[in-house]
Amino acid sequence: MNVHLHGCFAAFLASVVLGAEPVPISIVNYSKLPVHATAVPLDLGGPVRVRRTDNGASLPVTRDGLFVSLPPLGRLELVAERTDRWPEDPLIRATTNSIRNGVVRFALGKKGWTFGFDADNATLIEDGQLDFWVDDQNRGRIMNIAPEKLGLLRFADAPVEKMEVVDFAIQRTRRMGRLTVTETFELVPGAPILICRVRWQNDGDTPLWIAYVSSGSGISGRWSKQLMKGPLIERKKSPIQGDINGSETRCAWLGGLCRISMESPATGCGVGMSTLLPTPDKVGQGSMVWGCGASGFQLNFIDPEVGQFPFLVKPHDKLENGFAFLAAQTAQSVFRQTVELWRALQAKKLPKLSPPCAVFVNGEPLHMQTVSGIENCTDHKLALRLDFNKHFECRVTNATKVVANKKVLLESHQPTNATMDLNEKLRGRDEMPVVLETSPGTVVSIVETLPLAPVMLSPVADAEMTDLAAMFRWRALPMVVDYEIQMARTADFARPTVFHVTSSQDYPWYLVPDDMLPTTGRWYWRIRGVKAEVLGAWSETRAFTVNNDHEMKPLKRPLTAQSPLFTLEATRVLDYTQFQPDIPSDLAPYIGIIAEGMEGKGVPVTEFARGMEKLPYAFMLRSHWVGLADIEWLFQHVPNFVGIQGGEHLSSLYRGGEDTAYHHRLTRLCAKYGMFYQEADGTYKDDKWQELMDKEGAFVRRYGPYLVLSQKNNIIRRQFYSQSAAMGLWLGGITYQHGAWEDGGFYWQNAGFDGLGVCRGERRGVLRTMPRIFWSLVCVMGVSRGCGIYSLDGQTLMTSAKAAARNPGEDWPSAIWYDTGRTTDTFKRFVAPLIRATVQHRLIPTKEEVLQNVKLAVFNDKKITGDGTAWPHYVEYGPLYAATYGFRKMGNIDGQLWEFFPNTGRYYFIPVLPQGNEPLAPHIRNIPMSELQDVARVRALFDAAYPKWYDGDALVCRIGDTLTIQNSRENEDVTESYSVPLSANFTLRGKIAPHSYLVGKLEDQGRRFWFQTNTEYPDRDSVLNVTCARKPDCHIEPATAAKEARWDEASKTLTLRLSHEQGAVEVVIE
């Protein structure tokens, strides 16, 4: 993008044409914070010179504006006079090390660059620097391995070849092999904006890629302690400020808006940051474009065409990218200015930004100053901008007349003291200009007030609750982040316990610390907002009654091989009185609905729960900081409520602090009411599963009878290990059950899949191309492992009926149901047949049957750290899974990254024991991890323990009388084969297409073989042969699926060719 940088900043209001007579100018700072440096746009019809009225000194002025600085509450009285030409002394100065424009300055240093206002001790950013890696191939995302070991080149290691000044911009050039990299740093004349550009020029004959390493690459820096003390982030979805607390956040979770702003309330200064190029239409879920913390920031490049990394730089071609930085002061809304900056850049323009002070020309306001209040001002005319998301009162002393925006607010024959509600008088909405005029001698103050009280959400009125559930939630007040909660024994709050809370959430919460939990009996609570010395109105008073009964009860809804639970997420549903699922009645006992969202919408639990009890399904609540008192209320009042579902919060059970306190209390409440708590997660090199047992083993063992742990398949690294760890804890009796979890396409997208046979690299996949059968494939593998719960989850699961009616082409193909409850063809064709088969034919093996299949288990004796170079994702577990399950590459993308299905069923599923070297069964041998670091040795060990029992390359599992067959390839267009001896009566042979399954059961003591098969692709028939001692009876449903059913007496073989035009096919042979 070629942004034109000059002449973009026009005056805020109508221009004034300067004649022969001088024109008075007043510049006012109503704020108690300084204006470090600014350029005031003046459109006076031509060149002028400006001087002070008190001493005649001239001020610097150019066509870009009048350059001034102001102390707190300062003002300048000036006159402007016509002149023939603009002054010769330009304020923009550039060397090869620094550049300044009279408003901001930029300088290069040994540790990086600095950016701040063009004044002393006014730095905003320090140690800014660009970094990235260059590769000669597209490897997708590179994590857990040093890029230099793969031959990548790092920008930071390349020496600077040339530095020069071009059109008042600094250009710095480096050479990285065949790649020439040019950085350009440019200040916008008269504006507090820095433009940083990067150009990659491929001078060679072969392509290069700007690689996707770790979380991505771009520009990083630190906040300066001079002006960015204790910065706060301004949340993208509302103007409410939010405490950053050292965390980072990702733009893809917030609508893909490639901008962010930070500010320091202590100094009133802030920094806005925006991508320079247009925001791409698609950004991979979870892709980090910016990360901001309490100490600094990381901005990652985003390409408008391809989204996130890697970026292709074609031979003899170039690629450009960059960022814009904005400096704000005097508590101007850096959030709003950053939005303006980003919007302008999307249109290939620059924004018109108002100066951080008020400006009067000839006594009339030209620019307004954004303020949060003024104190004892005697000016008879004020030019302000007020944000009416807040509430303001205008207090006047000795006034006879007050006019705001030409509306008379007060008129009196005698000097009067009065207080006026500006929100009511002006009907102000959002940020708007206010010109306030008063009679001579009037003293004016504008103060922010808090007349509104927070709306209480939890606990509900007169709640009966356990002391562990002491947690409060309320609806936030606009632009308020500080609150005071009082809890007392009496309704007059004579001796209250007081809690002070700072939160930027739309629906804040407070968890009462363990050492301050209320004792048994009747209590009262209330809350109010606080802004510095301003105390808001109190909320209503609510009562609640506390008990300390912590006795554990048996599970209300056991999860067994005979009675599993298949859960369906209902993210979009907030009113269950209108939700009418059409799930077949025979499946209802095995269906659980995952309710969620009330806490993020401010819906009281009493409203959210209405209608749940009338539906014939189990209910669970997804809890990520839902109020514990609300959760207990659901346990008490919804008879078909059976448990809690988490998600990616396994570490919350052990990492300490408030997070662990909440999740431990949640677990204990589940135990009290006989509810199970399902947590699903994955892990990276940090090994959450092992840390859980190492740090909180005693807690897990005590409450294990209520814990159901699952591997969450969107966390694509170490998938095999997470499956094994959850299974090992279950088999060892540490946890109650384990589960299978399909995260609604996030695995597919994270693995980089884009249609059959296509892998584009991590997070480059396309959700809409996920096979509809993938839900079932995950469940089939869960059946093989003996899972008791099957979670169908994620953004593609539920879709909007109204949106689908408006535009059917945008409906998710893989969606299971609509927000009305109506199920889709995907549910009917793929999900329902498998659920019905699973429960009717009792396909899920018991724990005892699973244990019979296991010969070896693994525990980490912690004697080795593993080879992180050879096994960057699995590390110490790499040789184990390479020798058994196997890793394939898809293109040049390593299978360690995305393999989800084992490549063979020979070794069944391998339990890993985070609980340590504890026996599972007398016939099972536990192997320490230190003995499993050589692939050949591991294979020899497992080959000896698990003799080959079937032929072919398909994934085949036989557990008791249950048989499962899957194509082992996650997304390759390869048909696999199998030959499986089932009994003395049956041998099964066949081929299985991609994204297909076969589940079967030997029944009637092996005399009958039932199976169901299904595939994503209706044009691909299932072809299989069954060898029998005699010609069997064969029944196929639907009958029209039988393209061929031929018996060959000579070979004693039944050949079947089955069509999947109508979906699943069931066959009974006996």
N, C-alpha and C positions, 0 to 999 in steps of 0.2 A: 504494500500500500504506500502510495506517495502522498503523504499528508503535507499540504501547503501550510507553512508555519507562520506566515506574516499577515498582519492586518486582520486577524480573526476575532479581536476582542473589541466590540463596539460598546458604546455607552448603554447603561441599563435602561434609562428613560429617554425621553425626547431630547435631541441635541439643542444646544444654545449657540446662536451665531454671534460671535464677538464683534462688536463695532469699534468705533474709535475710542470709546470710553473704557477704562478698566472695569473688570467684572469681579466682584467679591466672591471668594470661595471659602467655605468653611468645611473642614474635615474633622470629624468627631469620633472618638473612641469611647463609647458608653461602657465598655467592659472593664473589669478590674484586672484584665490580662493585657499584656502589651501587644501592639502590632509590630512585629519584628521588621518586616519590610513588605511593601506592596506597591503596585502600580495602579493608580486610579485612572480609569479610562475617562478622557475628556474630549468630547467632540465639540469643539468651539469654532468650527468652520475654517480651520487653517492653523499655521504655526503660531505658538504663543510662548511667552516667557512668564514664569510664575515666581512671585516673591512674597516674603512674609511681610505682614503689615507692622509687626512690632520692631523689626530691626532691618528690614529691607533686603535681607539675604535671599538670593535666588535659590530655587529648588530645581533639581534635575527633572526635565520633562522632555519627552520625545513623542512621536506619533503613537507610540505604544502606551503612553500614559504618564501621569505625574507620580514620581517615585518618592514615597514618604515612609516614615516610621513614627509610631506614637507610643508614648508611655501609657500605663493604665489610666483610664479616665482622662486621657489627654485630648487636646484639640489644637488645630492649626487654623489661624485666620490669615487668609492669603488674598492676593489680587492677581488676576491674569490680564496680560496686556498683549495686544497684537504685535507680531514681529514678522520680519520678511521670511525667515527660514528657521527650521528647527535647530537647536543648539548643536555645535560641532562635537561636543564631548559625548561620544556614545557610551552607554552604560554596559553594553555587552562587551565583555573582554574574554578572549579565548587564547590559551596557550596549549601546548601539548600535554599539560598536566592539570589544567583547571579551566573552568568556564563559569561566567556569572552573567546575570541579566538584570541586576538591580533588585530582583525579587527573591530569587533563589540562586544558590551556587552549587557547583559540582566539582569535585577534585579527585584525582587518582592518587593512590598511595601504595605503600608496600603490601598492606594487607587487603587492599581492595579500594573501592571508591566510597566517597562520602557525599551526602546530599542533605541540604538544609536551606534555611533562609539566608539571604545575603546580609548577614549581620553577625556580630561576635557572639560566640557561645549559643548558636542557634542551629545545631546539627540535629537532623531527624534520623538519618540512616548512616550506619558505619559498616565498613568491611563488605560492601557490595561487590559481588563477583559472579562472573559467568563460569559455568562448567558444564561439560557434556562429554560423551564418548562417541567415537566414530568406529564403525564396523564395515567390513567388506561384504557382509551378508546379513540377511534379515533373520535373526535368531528369536524374534519375539521378545518377551521380557526376560531379562537376565537378573537373577537373584541368587543370593547365597553362594556366589562364586566371584572371585576377583576378576573383573573384566580384562585386566592385562594378561591373565593367564590364557585367555581366549584370543589374544593378539589384538585387542582393541586399543585405540589410541585415545589418550585423555587430553582435553583442551588445556587444562591447567598446567600440563607438563610442557606445552609447546612454547618456545621463546617468542617474544615480540620481535617481529621483523621491521615494522615501520610504525611511526607515530606521526600524525600530521593534523593540521587544522584546515578544515574545508568548510567555508561558509559559516564560520563561527561555531562549528561542531568539531569535536575531537573524533578522529578515526584511528583505530588501532588494529593492526593486521598481524595475524599469525599464520604459520604454515604447518599443516598436519598431513604429511605425506602428499597425496594428490589433492588435498582439500585446502583451499584458502579461506580463512575465516576473518571477516571484517566486522569489528564492533564500531558502532557510531553512537556518540552521546551528544544530545542536542537539547538545549533549553529553548522553550517557546518564548519569544519576545514578549515582555510585559506580563507574563503569566507564571504561576507557581507550578510549572509542569516540566518534567524531565522525560525525554523520549530516548529509550535504549533500543537500538536495532542490532540485529545480527544477520549477516549474509554468509551463507555457505556456498562456496563456488567449487564445483567438482571439475578439476582440470584434466582428469584422466579419461580413459576409454571404457572404463567399467563402472558400474553403479557403486555408490556408497550409501551408508545409512547412518543417520543420527540415532544412536542406539537407545533402547528402552532398558535402562539400568536401574534396578531397585525401584524407587517410587517415581523416577523420572528426573529430568535435568532442566536447568534453566538458570535463573538468577537468585542468589541467596544473599542475605544480609542480616545485620543486627540493628535493633533499635538503639538509638543514642540515649544515654542517660541525661543528656542536656535538656531535651524537649519531649522525650517519649518515656516518661517514668510511669511504670505500672499501666501499660496500655490496655485498653478495653477494645474488644471487637464489636462492631455494630452488625447485628444479625441481618442477613439478607432479606428475610421474609417480613420484617417489621422494623420500624425505626427505633425499637427498644435496644438499648445498649446491653452488651452481654460480657460478663467477666470471662476472659480467655483462659485463666488458670493454667497456663503453660501447655494447653492442648493444641492439637492441630485439627483442621477440618478440611473436607474435600468438596470441591464445587459440584461434582457430579451428583452428590446427594441433595443439592439445593437447586435443582433446575438447570444446571449447566451454565450458570451465569459466571462469566470469566472475569470477575472483579471482586475486590474485597477492600475494606477500609479498617483502619485502626486509629484509635485516638487515646490521648492521655488526659483525663479530667484534671490532673494536677496542673498541667501547663496550658490546657485548652488547645493544644496542637495535635494534628493528626496527619496520617499518610494514607492516600488512596492509591490503589494499584489496579491496573487493568491490562488485559491482553490488547495488543496493538491491532491485530488482525481480526476480521469478523469471526464471531463465535461459530464453531462448526455445528452442523445439524445433529451430529451424533458424537457423543463422548462416552467411552466405555464406563460402565457402572463401577464406581469406586476409583476411577482414575483421578489422581491428584493433580489439579491445576494450580492450586495454591495451598500452602500449609502455613499457618500463622500461629505463633506461640508468644509467650510473655517476653521472650528474649529476642526473637527475630522472625524471619520469614523465608520461605522457599517458593519461588514462582516457577512453574513448569511450562514449557512451551506447549502450545496446542496449535495444530495445523488446521486451517479452515476446511481442507479437503478430506484428510484422512483421520482427523481427530487427534488421538494421542500417538506416542511413539510406537515403532520406529518410523522416522521420516526418510523417504527415499530422495537422494540427490542424484539425478540422472547424469550420465556422462556429458561433460561439456555443458552443464546447465547449472543453475543456481536456485537457491531457496532462501527466502527471507522470513524473519519473524521478529518479535520484540514485545516490549512492555512499555507502558506509560506510568509515571509516578506523579502524584499530585500532593502538594503541601498545603495544609489548612491550619488556621490559627484563630485565636479569640473565640474558641468554642463554636465556630461555624460548623454546620453539620457536614463532616467529611463524608458521611454515608451518602447524603444527597448529592454532594459535589462529585463523588465517585460514580454514582449512577449517571449523572450528566456527562461525565467524561467518557464512560463506557458507551453510552448511547451515541454520542457524537462520533467516537471512533468507529463504531459499527457502520455509520453512514459516511466514513472516510472524511470526517471533519474534525474540528476542534471545538470545545465548548466555550460558551460565553460565561465566564465566572464573575460573580460580583465581588468587589473588594471587601476586606474584613473590617470596614469602617463605614460611617455615614458621611455622605458628601452633599453639600448644598452649594448651588451656583445661583448667585443673585437672590439668595434667600429661599430658593425652592429646592426641594430634595431631588438629587440626581441618583444617588445610591443609598440603599437602606443597609443598616447593620443588623445582622442576626444576633439577638441577645436572649438570655434566659431571664432577664430582669434588669431594672435600673433602680438606683437608690438616691433619693433627695436631689433630683435634677431640677435646675431652675430655668433651663432653656424653654422658650415659649413655643418652639416647634421641634419635634423629634422625628427622625426618620428611622424606623425600626422594621425588623422582620421578626415575627413571633411564630413559634411552632405551636399551633393550637391542638396538637395531640396532648399538650400540657394544658394546665388551667391557670389563667392569669387574672389577677385583680389589679386595677389601677387605683392608687390611693393618692388623693390630692389634698393639699393644705392651702388655705387662703385663695381659693379659686372662685371666680365668678362665671367662667365659661370653660368648658372642655369639649373639643371637637376631635373626633377620630375618623379619618377617611371621609371627611365632609359630613359626618353624622354627628349631630349634637348629642353629647352624652350628659352634659350638665350645664344648666344656665340658671344664674341666681343674681338677685340685686345686691346681695351682701356676700362678702368673702365667706366661703364655705369649706369645711372639711368633709370629704366624702370618699366612699369606697365603691367602685363600680366593677361588676363582673364583665370583663372584656369578651369572654367566650360567648356570653349571652347577648351582650350589646352588639357585637360585631358579627355574631354567628360564624365565628372563625372555624375554618377547617384546614387541617394540614398547615403548612408554613405559608404565611401571607404577609404582604407589606402592610404596615400601619403607620400613617402620618398623624401624629398627635399634636394638636395645637391647644395652647392654654392662654388664659389671660395673664398679663404681666404680674409678676410677684408670686405666681403659683409655684409650689414645690411639688414635684411629681415623683412617685415611686411606682414601679410596676413589679409585682412580686408573684412568684409561682405559688399556688396553693394546691392542696389536696382535699377537695371537698367530697370526693367519692371514696367509698369504702370498698375493700376487696370483697368479692363474692366467694363465700366459703364453699368448698366442694367436698372435702373429706377430713374427718369422719362426718357421716350424715348425722342429722339431729338425733339425739338420744340413742346413739350407737351403743351396743353391748360388745366390748372388745377385750382381747387379751392385752396385757401390758406390752407384750412384744410388738403389737400392731400400732403403737403410738407414733403416728406419722400424720402430718397435716398437709393439705393441698388446697390451693385457692386459685381464683382467676386473677391474673396480673392486672395492675393499673397501668394505663398508658404512660410510657416514659418513666416508670418507677422501677427501681431495682432493689431498693432497701425496704425491709418490712420488720415490724415488731409483732411477735406472737406472745400472748399472755395465756398462761394455763393456771387455774386456781381451783381451790376447794369450794369457794363460794362464788355466787353469781355477781357479787359486788367487786370481785377481784381485789379484796383488801390486802391480801398477801400473795401476789402472783409470782409464779416462776416465769421469767422473761427470756425469750429467745430472739436474737437478732439474726436476720437472714438476708443475704445478698444473692439475688438470682435474676437472670434475664429471661427465664423461661416464660412462655405465654401462660403456662399453668404451673407456677412454682410449687415446690414441695419442701418439707423439712422433716427429717428423721430425728426423732428425739434420741439423744445419746443413751447408751446402755446405763450409765450411772445417773441418769436423770429420769428414768422411766417412771410414770405415775404409779403410785401404790393403789391397792384395791379400793373401790368405792366410787362415789360420784365426783365428777370433775366438770369444769367449764373452760371454754377457750374462746378467744377472739383475736382479731388481727387488724393491723392498720399499716398504711404506707408511710414511709419516712423519706424526706429529702432534706439533708443537712439539718437545719434548725426547724424546718417545717414538719409538723406532725399531722398526719392525715386523720380522717374520720374513722372511728372504730366500726368494724363490721358488727353484724348481729352477734349475739352470744349463743353458743351451742353447748349442750350438755352431752357427756358421755360417761358410761359406767365401765370400770376396769375390773378384770379378774386376773388372777395369776395361775390359772389352771393350765399346765403344760403336759398333761397326760396324753400319750400317743394312742391312737386307735387303729384297728385293722383297716386295710385299704377298702375303700368303698366300691371301687371298680377294678378288680384284679385284671392284669394283662397276662393271658395264658396262651398256650398253643391252640387251645380250642376256642378261645374268645379274645382274639387280637383286636386292636383298635386302629382304624384308618382315619387319620385326621385331615380335614379339609379347612384351609384358611378362609376366613370370611372378613377380610380386611376392610371392605367397603361398607359393611353393614353396621349401622348404629341403632337401627330400629327393628327389633326382632318381632314386633307385632305385625309387621308387614312382610316378613321374610318367610317364604313358603317353598321350601325345598321339595323337589319331585323325585327324590331318591327312592328307589323301590323299597317297599316295606320289609322285604326279607333281608335287606342289607342294613337297615336302620340300627339294629343292636351293635353293629360293628363300626359305626360311623361316629366320629367325634368332630365337633365344630370348634374351630379355634377363633374365639372372639377377641377383638383387640380394637384399640383406637379411642376409647372413651377419654383416657387421660390427656390425649393430644388435642381433643376437641372440646374439652371442658364439660363433658356430659356427666351428670351425676350418676352414680352407680345404680341408684334406684330406678332411674329412667332407662339406663342401658340394659338392665336385666329384664325389663318387661317383655314378656312373650317367650323367653327362653324355656320356661318350665313347661310350656305347651307343646314343644317340639319333641319328637321321639328319638332324640339323639343325646349322646353325652356332650357336655360342654367343658371346654378348657379355656383359660385366659392366658394370652401372651402377656407376660409381665416384664416390662423394662421400666422399673420405677413407678409402677402403678401403686397407689396408696395401699399400705398394708391393711389399714382399717377397711378399705373398700374390698380388698381381696377376702378378708375374713367375713365381711357382710355377704359376699357371694357364696362362700362356703356355708353360711348359716341359712340363706334364704332361697337358693336355687337348688331344688332337689336333684336335678340331673347334672349338677356340677361335679366333675371328677378330678380336676387337677390343674396344674400350671404348666405352661410351656415357655421356656426361655429361648435362647438362641444367641450363640457366640458370647456367652457370659460364663463359660466354665472357669475362667481365671478369676471371676468375681467371687468365687467360693473360697479363694485362698490368698488373694493379693493384699488383703488387709484394708484398713480404713473403713470409711462409711459404706463403700461398695460391698465389702464382705459382710459388714454388720447387717445390711439390708437383706442380702441373699441368704444368710444364715437364719435370720428371723423368718423369712419367707418359707424356708425349708421346714422350720420348726412348726409354723402354722399349718403347713400341709400335713405334717405328722399328727398334729392335734386333731385334725378333722378327717384323717384317713384319706387324704388326697395324695396323688403322686406328683412329683416335680420332675418334668422332663427337661433336660438341658442338652442341647446339641451344639457341637463345636468342632473345630479342626485345630491344627497347630502348625506352626512353622518350626524353626530350629529351637524355639524356646521350650517346646515339649510341655504343653499345658497338662497333659494327662499324668505325667510323672510328677510334676510340681504339685498337682492337686493332692496326690497321696503323700508326697514328702512333707508338705506343709500343713495339710488338714486331714491327714489320714484318720485320726481319731473321730473327727466330726463325720466324715464320709461313712465310716464303719457304723457309727451310732445311728445315722439317719439313712443308711443305705437301703433299708427296706422300703423307702419312699422315693428313692432316686432312680430315674430312668435316663441313661446316658446314650446319646446317639452321635454318630459321625455326621457332620453337616457338610454336604458335598460341594457347596460353593467355595469352600476354603480348599483350593485344589492341591496345595502342597501336602505331602505325606498322607495322602488319602488312605493308603493301605494301612499305615500305622494307626491312624485314628480309628479305622474299623476294628483293628486288632485289639487296641487298648480298651475300647468300650466293651468288646466281646470278652476280653480277659477279666475285667472287673465283674461282669455278670456271671461268667462261669465259675469264678472264685467265690461267689456268694457275697461279694462286697456291695454290689448294687442290685436292685430288685430286677431290673430288666435292661435290655438294650434295644435300639431301634434303627430303622432305616429312614433316611431323610433326603428327599429330592427338593432342591431349593428353586423350583420354578424357573429353570433356565439360567440361573446364575452360574451353575457349573458349566453349562454349554457356552455361555458368553465368556466366562473367565478363561476357559480352556482355549478359546479362539476359534471355535467352530462356526462355519458359515455355510451350511448345507452339507450334504453327504460328500465325504472325501476331501473337505476343505478345512485346513487349519491355518489361521492367519496370525497366530501368536497370542500370547496372553492378553486377555481383556479386549481382544479385537473381534470376538465373535459377535454374531447377530442373533438376538433372542428369538426373533420371529421364525428363524429356521430350525429351532429345536424340534426334533421329532415328537409327535404327539404321544408316541408310545413310551417315551423316556420315563414318564412317571412309573409305568409298569415295570420297566427293566430294572429300576432301582428297587422296586418292591420284590421282584423275583429273587434278586440277590439277597435281599433281607430275609425272605423265606428260607433260603439256603442256610443262612446263619442262625435261624431260630429266633428272629426278632419278634417282640411282642407288640410293637407299635410302629406304624408306618405313616410318616408325616409328608403330606403333599402341601407344599408351601411355596411362597414367593410371588413375585409381581405378575407372573403370567397366569396364575391359577384362577383368580376371579376377575371377571371383566364387567364392564358397565352395559346393562341392557339398553339404556337410552343412547349411549354413544354408538353401540353396534347397530341400532335401528337407524341412526342418522347416517352412519357411514360403515356399512358392513365390511368394507375392505380393510378397515383399520382394526377390526376385532382380532384378538389374539387367537391364532389357530390352535394353540395348545391349551387354551383356557379350559378349566373343568366345569365351572358354573358361572352364572351371572349373579349380580348383586340382588336379584329378585329371588334367587334360590333355584331357578330353572337350570338344569344340567345341560351340558353341551354334547355334541356328537363325540367329542374326545372322551368324555366320561363314559358315555354309553358304549363306545366301540372298544376302548382300551382299559379303562379303570374298573368299571362295574364287572365285566366278565372275570377279571382276575380276582377281585375281592370275593365274588360269589364262589369261584372255584376253590379259593384258599380256605374258606370256612366250611363249605359243604363237603369237601374231600379231605379236610384236616391236613392240609399240606405242611403246615408249620411243624417242624420237629420239636420235641421236648428238649429240655436242657440235658437230660440223660442221653438222648439220642445224639445230640450234638457232641457231648463228651466222648461218646463211643467213636466218633469220627476223628477225634483229635488224638494224635500220637505224641506230638512235641509242642511245648509251649516255651515262650521266651521271656526272660526278665533281664532288666538292665542292672548289671552288677557294678556299673559306674567305674570300671577300671580303664576304660578307653574313651576317647572323645570322638573317634571316627574320622574318616578321610573326607573333609569338606570339599576337597577339589574334585575327587572322583564322584562323590555323591553330594552335590551341593544342596539338594533338598532333603534327602533322607539321612545324610551323614552316617551315624553309627548303624542305622538300620538299612542302609543302602545295599550291602552285600546280601542280607537276608532276603529282601524282596526281589533283587535282581536274579538270584539263584532259584527262586520258587515261583512267585507270581509273574515275574518278568517285566522288563521295560522295553517298549518299542519306541522308535522315533516316528513322527509323522512329518514328512519333509525333513527340515533340519531342527524341528522342535523336539526337545528331549522328552521322552515319555515319563521321566521322573516327575515332570511338572504336572501332567494332566491324567495319567493312567488312573482309572477308577475301577474297572473290571479286571480281575486277574486273568492272565493269558492262558491259564490252565486250571482245571479243578482237581488235578492229581493230589495236591497237598491240602485239599479242602481249604479251610480258613485258619490262619495261624493266630492263636491267642497270644497277646503280649500282656504281661502282668505288671502293671504299675504298682501293685501292692507288694511286689517283691517275690522272692523265691518261696511261694506257698503252694502246696500240692493242690492239683485240681482233681485228680483221680489216680488210683494206684498204677494204671497202665500208661499214664502220661508222664513223660520225662521233661523236666524244666531245664532249658539250656541257657547259660549266661551269655549276655551279648558279647562279652570279650572273646568268646570262642566262635563268633560268627562274623569275622571280618575278612574272610577269604571266600570269594564266590565259589570256587571249585570245592572247597571243603564243605561249605554250606550245602551245596547241591548233593554231594556224596552222602552227607548226613541225612538229609531229607529224603533222598531217593531210597535209602535203606529203610527208613521208617515208613515210607508211603510207596509201596510197590505200584507200578503202573497197572491200572485196573480198567482203563478204556483207551480206545484208539481215536485219533483225530485231533484237530487243533481248536475245537470249540471248548467253551467253558461249561463243564459238566459236573454236577454235584449229585451224589446219591446219599441221602441221610435217612436211615431207616427204610421205609417204603416210599419215600418221596424222591422224585427225580426232577432236577431243573437243568435245562440246557439253554445257553445263551451264546450269541456271537460275542466273542471276547473283545472285539475291536470297538472302541468307543465311537469312532466316526470314520472308518475306512470302508470303502466299497469292496469288501472281500467276503466271499461266501466261505464259511468254514464247515468242516465235516465232523462226524462223530460215529462211533460204533460202540455200543454199550451193552454188556450182558446184564439183563435184568433179573433173570431167574432161570430155573431149569426149563421153563416154558417159553420165555421170550428173550430175544436179542433185538435191540433197536439200532438201526443205522440210518443215517440221513445227512442232509446238508441244511445249514441254517444261515439265512441271509442276514445282512446287517440290520441292526435294530429289530431283532426278532427274539422270541422266546418260545420254549416248550416247557410246560410244567406237567408232571404226571404222578400217578400214584398206583402202586401195586395193591390190589384189593382182593378180598376173599381168599386170603392166604396164598396170594401169588397167582391165582387162577384167572384174575381179571386185571387188565391194564387199561386205566383211564388216562387220557391226557388232553390238554388244551394247548393250542399253538396260535400265535398271532404275530403280525408283522406290521411295520410302518407302511410298507409299500404293497398296495393291493395288486400290483401287476406282477409280483414275485410270488409264485406258488411255493408252498412247503412240500418238499418231496422226501419221503422216508420209507424205509423198509422194516418190516417186523418179521423176524424168523420165529416160527412156531412149530411145535411137534406135529400138529395137525391143522387142518384148515379151520380157522377160528370164525366165530360170529363177529361181525364188525358193524357197529352203528355209528353213523357220522351225523353231526348236528351243526349247522343246518345241512340237510341232505343235498342241497344244491351246491355245496362246497366241494363235493366229491367229483373232481375231474377224472380221477382214475382210482379204482379200488380193485386191484387184480391179484388173484392168488396163483402162484406158480407151485404146482405140486412137487415137481422135481427138486426144486431148491427149498421147498417148504417156506416160501417167502410171500408175504403180503406187501404189495407195493401200493402206496398211497400218494396221490398228487392232489393237494388240497388248495382250493382257491380262497383268497382272503378278501374277495370283493365285498363281503358283508361283515368283515372283521374276524373276530375270534372263531376258531373251529374246535369242537370237542369230539373226541373219538373214544369209543369203548370197544376193546378187543377182549374176547373171552372164549 
